Amino acid sequence: MHSNRHDQFDAQQTGIATFKTRSYAEFGRRPQENRSAGTDHGTANAHFVLGGQVHGGLYGKRPDFNDLDGDNLRFGVDFRQLYASACHYCWQSDGVAALGGRFEPLPVVA
């Protein structure tokens, strides 16, 4: 049986009240259908941030299907900004050591 440490857990201090879930996928999808009626791996993808204090909305630009990068959608937000946001809001860190540089957090927390 594990010990119950609930009394030592402070959700506000750890940032858990800020972010509940953040999604990430390592690849996106190309907008064109391939020969097997599917889509191939691409460069841009949608990411989701969910939680009680998350300020909803679209961050970045909507994809422009008339302005592709080769066969790929252009991304509107660098994925490292999502990681920088988690570092900033959840752990009060700039994330430089983990991300290998400084990236502007997104204003995803109200």
C-alpha positions as CSV (number, residue, x, y, z in Angstrom):
1,M,0.0,0.0,0.0
2,H,1.4,3.4,-0.9
3,S,1.3,6.4,1.5
4,N,-1.2,9.1,0.8
5,R,0.7,12.3,0.2
6,H,-2.3,14.3,-0.9
7,D,-1.8,16.7,2.0
8,Q,1.7,17.6,0.7
9,F,0.5,18.2,-2.9
10,D,-0.2,21.8,-3.8
11,A,-1.8,22.0,-7.2
12,Q,-1.4,25.8,-7.4
13,Q,2.3,25.6,-6.7
14,T,3.1,22.9,-9.2
15,G,1.1,24.4,-12.0
16,I,-1.3,21.5,-12.3
17,A,-4.3,23.8,-11.8
18,T,-3.0,25.7,-14.9
19,F,-2.4,22.9,-17.4
20,K,-4.3,19.6,-17.1
21,T,-3.3,18.2,-20.5
22,R,-1.2,19.2,-23.4
23,S,-1.1,17.2,-26.6
24,Y,1.8,16.8,-29.0
25,A,2.3,14.7,-32.1
26,E,5.7,14.3,-33.7
27,F,4.4,14.8,-37.2
28,G,1.5,16.4,-39.0
29,R,-0.3,15.4,-42.1
30,R,-0.1,16.7,-45.7
31,P,-3.2,18.2,-47.0
32,Q,-3.3,16.2,-50.3
33,E,-4.7,12.7,-50.4
34,N,-2.3,10.0,-51.5
35,R,-2.9,7.0,-53.8
36,S,-4.3,4.9,-51.0
37,A,-6.9,7.6,-50.1
38,G,-5.0,8.6,-47.0
39,T,-2.5,11.4,-46.2
40,D,1.2,11.2,-45.8
41,H,3.3,12.5,-42.9
42,G,3.8,16.3,-43.0
43,T,5.3,19.1,-41.1
44,A,2.5,21.0,-39.4
45,N,0.1,19.7,-36.8
46,A,-2.6,20.8,-34.4
47,H,-1.8,20.8,-30.6
48,F,-4.2,21.2,-27.8
49,V,-3.9,22.6,-24.3
50,L,-6.6,21.8,-21.8
51,G,-7.1,22.9,-18.2
52,G,-9.1,25.1,-15.8
53,Q,-7.1,28.3,-16.4
54,V,-6.4,27.8,-20.1
55,H,-7.4,30.7,-22.2
56,G,-8.9,29.1,-25.3
57,G,-8.6,30.1,-28.9
58,L,-6.4,29.7,-31.9
59,Y,-2.8,30.6,-31.6
60,G,-0.9,31.3,-34.7
61,K,-2.4,31.5,-38.2
62,R,-5.0,29.3,-39.8
63,P,-3.4,27.1,-42.4
64,D,-3.4,28.5,-45.9
65,F,-3.9,25.7,-48.4
66,N,-2.9,28.0,-51.2
67,D,0.5,28.8,-49.6
68,L,2.2,25.4,-49.0
69,D,5.9,24.7,-48.2
70,G,6.4,22.1,-50.9
71,D,3.6,19.7,-50.3
72,N,3.3,20.7,-46.6
73,L,1.3,23.2,-44.6
74,R,3.4,26.0,-43.1
75,F,3.4,25.9,-39.3
76,G,2.1,29.0,-37.5
77,V,3.6,28.3,-34.1
78,D,7.0,26.7,-33.3
79,F,6.3,23.6,-31.2
80,R,9.0,24.7,-28.8
81,Q,6.8,27.6,-27.8
82,L,4.4,25.0,-26.4
83,Y,7.1,23.5,-24.3
84,A,8.3,27.0,-23.2
85,S,4.7,27.7,-22.2
86,A,4.6,24.5,-20.0
87,C,8.0,25.4,-18.5
88,H,6.8,29.0,-17.8
89,Y,3.3,28.4,-16.4
90,C,3.8,25.0,-14.7
91,W,7.4,25.2,-13.4
92,Q,8.3,28.9,-13.5
93,S,11.3,28.1,-15.7
94,D,12.4,29.7,-19.0
95,G,13.1,26.2,-20.4
96,V,16.4,27.3,-22.0
97,A,18.3,24.2,-20.7
98,A,15.7,21.8,-21.9
99,L,14.9,23.5,-25.3
100,G,18.4,24.6,-26.2
101,G,17.4,28.2,-26.6
102,R,14.8,30.8,-25.5
103,F,11.3,30.5,-27.0
104,E,8.4,32.9,-26.2
105,P,5.7,31.2,-24.2
106,L,2.2,31.5,-25.7
107,P,-0.4,33.4,-23.6
108,V,-2.5,30.3,-23.0
109,V,-3.2,30.9,-19.4
110,A,-5.9,33.4,-18.4
